[in-house]
Amino acid sequence: MLPFQLVYSDEYDLNLGEHVFQAEKFRLIHDRLLRERFAQPSDFVAPRTASDEDLHLAHDPEWIAKLETGTLTYHEIITLEIPYSRKMVNAMRLMTGGTILAARNALRDGVGFNIGGGYHHGFAAHGEGFCPINDVAVAARRLQKDGAVERIMVVDTDVHQGNGTASIFANDPTVFTLSIHHLNNYPYEKPPSDVDVNLDDGVSDAEYLSRLGDALIPAMDKFKPQFIMHVSGADPYMEDQLGGLLLTFDGLARRDRLIYEAARSRKLPVCITLAGGYAFNPHDTVVIHANTAKVAAEVLAVPAA
């Protein structure tokens, strides 16, 4: 039995059909972790759907009402880049509830893991890039609203800059946003994070890890967070359709380890969401995300000295 829970529901599937966003990956990650006997059925816990009160902590009520009633404009749907449906909205709300649950679990267990989430292109009043709801921002604000923690650091390692998260927390000194991403890639307008690590085309393991460590460790020491939210994209992978970087399986696992060891040495709880992954071979995306869970178990499940 794992020392932390894996938050998951079969209803996470966005039902997108033949879309570059491989929404079936959530089920495949769940199945792989069971098949490899990394996890047992009892290690998985189902979330509750995020309430309107939860969503309004990070989103304008008018935007949430549009999602609920299906009254998005043509421009809003085009910007979202995924088909609108009731099932899609329900899945997003459920995954947001999953990130809230994973964040609360992290406070209890030292690590919380949502097999989903990481929708960092969601802005307060609109969605972009497959992200109608920013579950990371909602969960961070939920913890703060509950009085659980005050100072939160978002460490975003998706290949695309976390523009929605940066925008939502732009004037909030209690949330520090760090994004390491491919510069010449979506989104083309990048609201500044507290720290943006802009990577050129074709950066591989060694440079990536060096740049991440050079940014992360000083930021942690200066900001002194009480809680880490890791947006753990699989899309810096060298065979990703929407990428531009050249990280290997090993490099991505070392990325996760770097972050988790830095958190563990400071006795910081970590909430993990999975974010993007669009490998030409969907199996590769599943392997990368499953490896993130394994690294979290190796590093974060061990008590800090």
Secondary structure, DSSP 8 states (H G I E B T S, - for coil): --SS-EE--GGG-----S-SS-TTHHHHHHHHHHHTTSS-GGGEE------HHHHHTTS-HHHHHHHHHT---HHHHHHH-S---HHHHHHHHHHHHHHHHHHHHHHHHSEEEESS---TT--SS--BTTBSS-HHHHHHHHHHHTTS-S-EEEEE-SSS--HHHHHHTTT-TTEEEEEEEESSSS-SS----SEEEEE-TT--HHHHHHHHHHHHHHHHHHH--SEEEEE--STTBTTBTT----B-HHHHHHHHHHHHHHHHHTT--EEEE-----BSSHHHHHHHHHHHHHHHHHHTTS---
